[in-house]
Amino acid sequence: MNRTENGKRPVNVAILGATGSVGQELLKLLDERKFPFANLKLLASARSKGSTIPFKGKQYPVEEANRDSFAGVDILFSAAGASVSKELALLAVEAGAVVIDKTSAFRMEPSVPLVVPEVNGHVLEGHHGLIAVPNCSTSQLVVVLKPLHDLAGLKRVIVSTYQSVSGAGKKAINELEQQIKAIVHNQEYPPSIFQKQIAFNLIPQIDQFLSDGYTKEEDKLIQETRKILDLPNLPITCTAVRVPVVVSHSESVLCEFEHPISPAQARVALAASSAIEVWDNPEENLYPTPLDAAGQDPVYVGRIRKDTSSDTGLHLWVVADNLRIGAALNALHIAEYLLEHNLLRQPVVN
Ligand SMILES: NC(=O)c1ccc[n+]([C@@H]2O[C@H](COP(=O)([O-])OP(=O)(O)OC[C@H]3O[C@@H](n4cnc5c(N)ncnc54)[C@H](OP(=O)(O)O)[C@@H]3O)[C@@H](O)[C@H]2O)c1
């Protein structure tokens, strides 16, 4: 058996949804971060069966996922949609895998840890095989809220999101690109993934509407933020908007605190987090944009200023790559934490 320098054996990894946006980003990150895997299994739907994906100089076959796909798998990254996770994730757990689930299938179940390791990694100690990764817009938000809450106590949060099309998967990226091309050539390209035309537009609806007038996406951000920060009664509200950007979600965040803090204090607290880069200098027009964040690992924060409508409020602008910190990188950080703390189902240490 191969062993890494620290005596741990490399683990068997499978990616469910390997042909999708998140699955492809995961593959890039496994390589970039030199994740110590022994075997790699790539799973997708029947549509992809028989295709191959090049990775680290080899061609890996894509297999159709089914209930027998998980024997010998230590870690399953599940990124093929909530319905697929509901059907297959527990079977993978039964087969001995730890499932790191990118979908919304199990996030709000009390027994399932919902994790951003930089914020609440400690809850991984109590996992039962199934671990949920938050929605992309939640991940970048909690990374920023945590140090501010530790500094001054959150009293209220108001978030407006500006979410890129890649958050809706590879077909959504294609719709934006094709629609732009069609429109500049005076041709029609009716929407099919989005509810309205996304090219040269924005859409104040992500996912379905609920009976209270919020969308499911807004509700996810609210509920998941409370769960991760362990603040079940935090007053928090959200408007989630889809914008014609390919990668990176942006958020305008207004926080009210128990105690007043200055923008300078907030900058220091945020800059102390290894997950955050503060880009904030109005004199030099320095603030993060989606293009700055695309392909990068940090959560970027700028435009930090006092709220003019309350004594204890701060306004911030938060931008991050939704496929990385919002999905694949967060999932990989969880896997690295599990390895480091020996939290897989089958021990990996001598
Ligand atoms: N994109 C983001 O920023 C983001 C962030 C957080 C969470 N998520 C969540 O992560 C999941 C994947 O998102 P994505 O953006 O990567 O979607 P995507 O680009 O549309 O990819 C979907 C993947 O799922 C596979 N799949 C679909 N139906 C399947 C089935 N019945 N059995 C097995 N595999 C199946 C597809 O395989 P084929 O190629 O064979 O169709 C493809 O690999 C979703 O639940 C999404 O909500 C996404």
The ligand as a Tripos MOL2 file, in Angstrom:
@<TRIPOS>MOLECULE
LIG
   48    52     1     0     0
SMALL
NO_CHARGES

@<TRIPOS>ATOM
      1 N1        -22.3910   25.6470   -9.5710 N.am      1 LIG1
      2 C1        -22.2710   26.1310   -8.3490 C.2       1 LIG1
      3 O1        -21.7570   27.2510   -8.0960 O.2       1 LIG1
      4 C2        -22.7560   25.3410   -7.1810 C.ar      1 LIG1
      5 C3        -22.4590   25.7950   -5.9150 C.ar      1 LIG1
      6 C4        -22.9250   25.1130   -4.8240 C.ar      1 LIG1
      7 C5        -23.6660   23.9810   -5.0180 C.ar      1 LIG1
      8 N2        -23.9360   23.5240   -6.2470 N.ar      1 LIG1
      9 C6        -24.7180   22.3010   -6.3750 C.3       1 LIG1
     10 O2        -23.8660   21.2660   -6.8790 O.3       1 LIG1
     11 C7        -24.6200   20.3920   -7.7040 C.3       1 LIG1
     12 C8        -23.9690   20.3130   -9.0940 C.3       1 LIG1
     13 O3        -23.9820   21.6020   -9.6650 O.3       1 LIG1
     14 P1        -23.2600   21.9290  -11.0450 P.3       1 LIG1
     15 O4        -23.3030   23.4010  -11.1490 O.co2     1 LIG1
     16 O5        -21.9490   21.2170  -11.1760 O.co2     1 LIG1
     17 O6        -24.3100   21.2720  -12.1110 O.3       1 LIG1
     18 P2        -24.0760   20.8730  -13.6380 P.3       1 LIG1
     19 O7        -22.9630   21.6430  -14.2290 O.co2     1 LIG1
     20 O8        -25.4020   20.9480  -14.2700 O.co2     1 LIG1
     21 O9        -23.6310   19.3340  -13.5550 O.3       1 LIG1
     22 C9        -24.4900   18.3180  -13.1120 C.3       1 LIG1
     23 C10       -23.7330   17.0080  -12.9670 C.3       1 LIG1
     24 O10       -24.6300   16.0270  -12.4240 O.3       1 LIG1
     25 C11       -24.6460   14.8820  -13.2780 C.3       1 LIG1
     26 N3        -25.9540   14.2420  -13.2220 N.ar      1 LIG1
     27 C12       -27.1490   14.7600  -13.5720 C.ar      1 LIG1
     28 N4        -28.1460   13.8360  -13.4070 N.ar      1 LIG1
     29 C13       -27.5340   12.7090  -12.9560 C.ar      1 LIG1
     30 C14       -27.9980   11.4130  -12.5890 C.ar      1 LIG1
     31 N5        -29.2940   11.0830  -12.6600 N.pl3     1 LIG1
     32 N6        -27.0940   10.5030  -12.1490 N.ar      1 LIG1
     33 C15       -25.7920   10.8100  -12.0620 C.ar      1 LIG1
     34 N7        -25.2780   12.0280  -12.3980 N.ar      1 LIG1
     35 C16       -26.1480   12.9640  -12.8350 C.ar      1 LIG1
     36 C17       -24.3350   15.4440  -14.6550 C.3       1 LIG1
     37 O11       -23.9000   14.3970  -15.4790 O.3       1 LIG1
     38 P3        -24.1090   14.4370  -17.0910 P.3       1 LIG1
     39 O12       -23.0150   15.3240  -17.6400 O.co2     1 LIG1
     40 O13       -23.9550   13.0000  -17.4700 O.co2     1 LIG1
     41 O14       -25.4770   14.9930  -17.3550 O.co2     1 LIG1
     42 C18       -23.2320   16.4460  -14.2860 C.3       1 LIG1
     43 O15       -22.0240   15.7630  -14.0580 O.3       1 LIG1
     44 C19       -26.0610   20.9550   -7.7040 C.3       1 LIG1
     45 O16       -26.8010   20.3090   -6.7080 O.3       1 LIG1
     46 C20       -25.8670   22.3980   -7.3430 C.3       1 LIG1
     47 O17       -26.9950   22.9700   -6.7250 O.3       1 LIG1
     48 C21       -23.4850   24.1690   -7.3480 C.ar      1 LIG1
@<TRIPOS>BOND
     1     1     2 1
     2     2     3 2
     3     2     4 1
     4     4     5 ar
     5     4    48 ar
     6     5     6 ar
     7     6     7 ar
     8     7     8 ar
     9     8     9 1
    10     8    48 ar
    11     9    10 1
    12     9    46 1
    13    10    11 1
    14    11    12 1
    15    11    44 1
    16    12    13 1
    17    13    14 1
    18    14    15 2
    19    14    16 1
    20    14    17 1
    21    17    18 1
    22    18    19 2
    23    18    20 1
    24    18    21 1
    25    21    22 1
    26    22    23 1
    27    23    24 1
    28    23    42 1
    29    24    25 1
    30    25    26 1
    31    25    36 1
    32    26    27 ar
    33    26    35 ar
    34    27    28 ar
    35    28    29 ar
    36    29    30 ar
    37    29    35 ar
    38    30    31 1
    39    30    32 ar
    40    32    33 ar
    41    33    34 ar
    42    34    35 ar
    43    36    37 1
    44    36    42 1
    45    37    38 1
    46    38    39 2
    47    38    40 1
    48    38    41 1
    49    42    43 1
    50    44    45 1
    51    44    46 1
    52    46    47 1
@<TRIPOS>SUBSTRUCTURE
     1 LIG1         1 GROUP 0 **** ****
